[in-house]
């Protein structure tokens, strides 16, 4: 991507593309809120020398925003709402003749924005499941892991915050195995209990990787490689406990197996402290060594597009309002095949129209840089891409169209209306734009009309984003009125009239044409299903058991 180690080229050969693909790794971090995802993202950027000092500050009152957070709401609350992509070069011990190119697609860290995270997971080849050492598997982590399993995305498990009191390694391993059926295969065992993080025992070499703290964790933590005998002398019982745990894991057969990892049966495990930058280099090495390189995909017709075939890409995210001075709109695309060159004219599969790529950028937080060349696995932002929506395909001949991205099951519903009639035109424009971005799902029916569309979201904070952006970007004040529905089911035209006649049920059409029936609670849904077994009521992706 005018990328680390790449240069602009014209009509790259299949060999060149294959070589570029081989050194790429594209992944996302999935976690429950407060597991340390933004801090880990910054720690990775620090190890890649993209930043000279970590930006997270202890204490929420004094917290500075991390490099990946840009929205005002993100800064105030210390959460991630948007998604951006960080690309960096990494020349580690498992890199080949050229440095690896790492694409970290950043995701929202709050449960209310799971749908955005789901879209991101369509653009990656591996995931890092970040778990708080004290809290173990939490609801949002479980939900996103199931999406990874559904999509066949291999998962590397990272136990974070080992510098704080928490569970034992074996307790965490047992919980993961029992609750989600994923077998952890620790690459390292922590030396020192949670809260007394001294370093890692490398299970493959038997050596001790000793970490040294830096002031506030702002710099890369120095490492010292210590032999087993010297580790025993310096660490005593902590080293003996780590060795015993490693031997027990070996006896249980919990050693890394690449085929089982790629099949989603096992997960390499690493213990870290993102805040102190302990274990971060080991995570990068595991990504390079074990995570799969980008692969081709099948189109909706079933034909496979290999990575060395002509250019194609999938749009997985659309974001506006990132630059208040320009009011631009950015579409993020994941390159699936071929070479991308800025300025090339591609075809938009959904409309059949040409699309010029003159303004192509790499974006991370508020930082932007021009992209001249990109390869499969890379993420490119297309500026002012008004015609593009999440799930769209771009290609050069021969034609290909990839399957659409399913929508998450909404769990919160509110009607939205403008406060003054003279702002109605701006209101409609804003609703259409936020709908196209996928910020919320927009539902309409004849009874409510266009003046008060219903917004459907995974979490209520999505509504806050809508009202805040309405005011900031369109100068429109709105009134949000929560509705008494808690779950949705997909239905059809034949079933809609009967559903509309039922108490506590309302039928809407979503902007993509899907017909949704909303229910107040699961008991109402169960009653309708029992009374009218012939009606179509299909669950949506990741539907919650309300």
N, C-alpha and C positions, 0 to 999 in steps of 0.2 A: 504494500500500500504505500506508494512512496514510502512503503513500509520499511521498518528496520530491515536492512539487508537486501531490499529490492530496489530495482531501478526501472524507470519507465521503459516500455518496449512496445514494439508494434507487431501485432500478430504473433504472439509467443507460440513456440512449438509445443506439441504435446509433451515432449520431454521436459521442457522448462516448466510447464504447468504442473506436471507430476512431481518435479523436484520441489517446487514451491509448496505444493499441498503436503508433501511428506513432512516438512518441518513446521507445519501449523498445528496448533491446538486451540480449539474454541470451546469455552466452557462458561457456565454460570454458577453462582453461589446460591444455594437455597437454604433458608433458615427461618426460624421463628423470630419475631421482633426481639431486639436486644441481645441476640446471640453473638453479635460482634461483626456482622457482615460488612458494614461500611469501614470499620477499623481494619478488617482483614484486607479489603480491597486496597486501602491505602498502604498497608504493610507490603502487599505485593508490588504496588507502584514504587515503593521505597526500595525494595530489593532489586527492581529493574532499573533503578537510578532515574526514574521519570520525575521524581520529586526528591528534594534533599532533606526534607524533614516531615515527619508525620503530622497531620493537622488536627487529629482528635485530641481534645483536652479533657482531663479528668474533671468530673463535676458538670452536670447539665447546665448550670448557670453560666459557666465560663466556656462552654463547648463552642469551638469554632466549627464551621461546616467543613466536612471532608471534601476532597477534590471532586467526588462524584455527585455531590448534592448541589442543586442550583436554585430550585424554587424557593420562594420566601417561606412557604409553609415548611419546607424541609429544614431550612436554617433555624426557624423558631422552635420546631419540635424535635430536631435532631433525628429525623427519620428520612428514608428515601422514598420518594413518590414516583419519580420518573425513571426511565431506563436509558442508560447511555452505554457506550462501548469503549473500552480501553484496550489499545494494542501496544505491545512492547516486545522488544527483542530480549531473549534470554539465552546466554551462552553458558550452560551448566555442564556438569560432568557427564550427563547423558545426551548432550547435544552432539550432532554429527559434525561434518566439515563446516557447516554454516550455523549461525545461531538459530534457535527456534523462534518462531513468531507466535506469541501468545495473544489470543483474543479473549478478553474477559468481558462478557456482556453483563453489565450491572443491572440489577433488578430492584424493584421496590422492596423495601424491608418491612412494610406493614401489611398485616393480613388483609386489610381492606382493598389492597391492590393486587390480589392474587391473579386476577385475569391478565394483567399486564405481565406478571411473571410467567404465566402459562404461555403467552405468546413468545416470550424470550426463549422458553424451553424448546420451541420449534426451530430455533436458530442455532442451537449448540449441539456439540457431539458428546459432551460429558458434563457432569454436574459435581460440584463439591457440596456435600451436605454438612453444614456447619451446626454443631450441637454444643450447647452450653454444658460444661462439665458438671454443674450442680443440678441443672433442671432436666437433663436428658432429652428424650424425644418429646417435643411439644406439638400442639395441634397443627400449626401452620407447616411445620417441618413434615409432619405425616402426610398432610394434604398434598404438598408439592412432591414428596417422594413418590406418591401414588401416580402423579402425572409423569414423573420420570420413568416409572415402571411401565406405565401404559405406552409410552413412546419408545421404550427400549433403550433409554439413555443410561449408560453405566455411571455409577456413583462412587466417588471417593469420599470417605467419611473423615471429618476433622472434628476432634474434640477440642473445643476452644476454652479459653479462660482457665487453663490449668494452673495459673498463678494465684487462683482464688480457691477457697475451700469448695469441695465438691465430692462426687461419688468416686468409687474406686474404678480402675480400668475394667476389671472383670464384671462389676455391676453394670457398667455402661454397655459392655459387649453383650451380656446376657439380655439386657432390655431390648437392644436392637434386634438380636436374633429372635427373641420370643414375640415381639410386637409386630415386626414387619417381615420376618422371614429372610432377612438379609444377613449373611454371615460375615462379620468383620474379620479381616485378616491384618492385624497390626503390623506395619512395617517397622515400627519403633515402639518401645515401651518407655513411659516416662520414668525418669529417675527422681524420686521424691514424690510424696503424696500431693494431691491437689491442694494448692496453697503453698507448697514448698517445691516449686519447679526448678530443678537444678540442671536438667538436660535430658537427653534421650539415649537409650540403649539401642543401637542399630542391630536389629535382629539378624541381619544377613552377615555382618562382619564381626559382631560381638564387641565392637568398640563403643566408647562413651563419647557422645557429643556434648560437651560442656558449654553452656551459655553464660554470658556475662551481661548484666543489665546496663542499659545506658540511661542517662537522665531523662525521666519521663517517657521512656520508650520512643523517643523522637528519632533515633538513629538505628541503623542496622545493628543488631546485637552481635558482638564478636563471638566466634565459635572456636573451641579448642578440641582437637581430636585426641582422646586419651585411651590408652590400651586398657584391657580388662583388669590387669593386676594393679595398675596405678589407680584405676577407678575404684577398686575395692579399698585401697589404702585411703583414698581421699573421701569417699562417700559412705563407706561402711555399710550399715544395715540397709540404707536406701538402695545401694547397688545390689546387695544380695536379694532384696525383695524384687527388684526389676528382673534380675537373672532368673529367679524362680518363676515369675509370671511368664517370661519369654519361653522357658522350657515347658511350662504347662500348656501354653498355646500351641507349641510344636507337637506335644503329645496328642492334643485334640485335633490336629490336622489343620489348624487355622494359620496356614502359611499362604502367601499370595500365589494365585493360579490365574494366569492371564486369560485363559479361555473362559473360566468361570466368572471372572470379573466382567468381561465383555458381554457375557450372557445374562448379566444382572443377578447372578446368584451370590457373589461375594463382593466385598468392598474393602480395598486397602484403607487402613486407618492410620491417622497421624494425630499426635497430641501437640497442641500449640497454645501460645498466648499471643494473639494478634496485637494486643496492647503493648507487650514487651518486645515484639518481633522475634519471639522464640518459635522455632519450628516452621517458619515461613519459607525458608529456602528448601526445606525438606518437602514441603507441599509442591513447590515449583518443580523440583526434581521428579516427584511422583507423576505430576501432570505430563511432563515431557516423556518419561519412560513408559507410562502405562495408558494414558488417555489416547483414544483413537484419533488418527488424522481424519480430516474431512472426507466424506464419501458422497457418491452421487445419490440421486433420488428418483423415484418413479413418479411420472406425471399421472393425471387423472385417467389417462387411457391405459395405464399400466406399463408403458414403455419406460425403460431406465435411461436416465441422463447421467453419464459418467462424468467424473470431474474434469476429464480432458476434452469433453465435447464442447461445442460452441457455447458462448456465454448464456447463462441463465441465473436468475436470482429470485428470492422470495422476500416480499415486504412483510416485516413482522411487527413494525411499530411506526406510528405516525405521531409526531409531537409538534405542537405550535407554541408560540409564546416564549421560546427559549431566549430570544433576543428582543427585548422590549423596544429597542430603537429601530428594528427592521420589520417586526411583525411577521417573521418568516414562518414557514411550515416545513418540517423536516421529515422525510420518510426514510426509515432505516431498512436497508435490505441486506440480507445474508447472501453472499455469492455462493451458488451451488455448483456451477460448472464454468469452465473456460476462464479467459482473462478479461477483466474489466479495465477499460481505458477511459479516462475522463474525456467527455466530448463525444463519445460514440453514441449513435442513435440506435435505440433498442425498441422493441415492440411491447406494448402493454397488452398482455394476453386477454384481459377482461373486456377491453374495448376494441382491440385490433389496431389501435392508433399508435403512431410513432411517438417516442419519448426521448427528448434530448437530455444528455447527462452532463451538461456544461459545468454545473455547480455541484461538485461532489466533494464531500468533506468527511473527515474523521472527527468525531465529537466526543468529548468526555467532560461532563460538567459544562462549564461555560467556555472551555478551551476548544478551539477549532483549528484544523489544519487542512489544506487542500489535499485531496487524494488524486494522484495521477494514474496509479495502477493498483489493482487488487486481484486477489486470487480466491479460489474456493475456501470457505471458512472465514474470510474477512467480512467485516461489517462496514458498510458505506452509507453515509447520510446524503440523501438527495434533497437539495434546497428547493423550496417553492414547488413541491411536488403535489399540487392541488388535486390532481386526478387519482392519486394513489391511496389505497386503503390497506389495512392489515390483511394479509392473506393473498394479496395480488402477486402475479408473476410478471417478470420482465425477461425478455429473451432476444437473442438473434437467431435467425433461421438455422436449423429447422424449428418449427413451432413446438412449444411445450407449455403446459399449464399444470401447476402443482395443486394438490388438494387444498381447499380453503382451511383456515384455522377455525376450529369450533369455538363458540362462545361459552364462557363459564356460566354456570347456573347462578342467576342473581338471587339474592336473599333479602334485599332491601328495596323498597319502592316508594317514590315520592312524586307528586305532581309539581310542576314548576311553571310559574307564570310571571310575566313582567309587571312591574308596579305601575308604569305609565304607558298609555296607548301609543304615544309618539315614539316610543323605543321598540315597537313591535318588530319593525323590519330588522333592526340590529339583533333583536332577540332570536328571530328565526335563523339569521345567518350564523349566530353563535352556536345555536343548538345543532345545526347541520355540521358545523366544523368539529365540535366536540364529539358528535356522533361518529363522524368519519375517522377521527383519531382513535375511537374505541375507549374514550375516557369513561363513558357510561353507555348503556344500551338505551335507545329511545323507542318508546312504545306509544302507539296511537290507536284510537278507535273513534267511531263516528260520534259517540255520546260526548266525549271530552273535547274532540276537535283539536286543531293545531295550536290553539291559544294556550292550552294547558297540557302539554305532552307529559307522559309519565316516564320518569327516569328509573332505570333498573340497575342495581349495582351489587357487587359482592359485599361491600362494606360501606357504612354511612360516610366515612371520610371522603369517598369519591364524590359525594354530593357537595362537600365543603370545597373541593377542588373546582367543581363546576361553578358554584356561586362566586368564588373568589376570582376565577378567571373571567367570568361574565363581567364583573365590575372592573377588573384591572385592564383587560384587553379590549372590551367592547363598550365599556362605560354604561352597562345595563344593570340596574338594580332589580333583583328578583325576589319572589316569595316562594319558599319551599314548603310543601305541605306533605308530611309523611302519610302513607296509606297503610291500611291494616292488612297487608298481604305479607307472607313470609316465604313463599316458594312458588316456583313456576314449572309448568310442564309444556312441552311442545305438543300441539294438537294439529288438526287439519280443518279444511273448510266444511267438511261434512259433519264434524263433531261440534263445531263452534256454536251453531244456533242453540243446541240443547244445553251446552255448558253456560251460555249466556243467560239462560232462563233460571239457572240454579242460584240459590241464595249463597252469598259469600264467595262467588266466583265472578271474575271479569275477564273477558277475552280481548286481546290486543294483537296488532300486527307490528312486528319489529321492522326496523328500517331495511333489513336484508330480506324481507318478505316472509320470514318465519312467523307462524301464528302461535302465540303463547297464551295459556290460560293461567291466571293467577289465583292462588288459594290463600285463605287466612292462616291455615295451619294444616298439619299432616292428617289430623282427624277428619277435616272436611274433605280432603283429597281422598282418603280411604273410603269415606262414605260414598262419594261420587263413583269411585272405581267399582265399589260393590254393587251399587244400584244400576250403574250403566256400564257393564263390562265391555260393551262393543265400542265405546268411545276411545279415540286415540289420545293417550296421555303418556308421552314418552319422556323419561328423565333427560336433562341436559348434561353436558360434561361437568364432572365434579360436583354433582348435585349433593347438597348436604342432607343429612337425615334429620330434618327439623322435627 
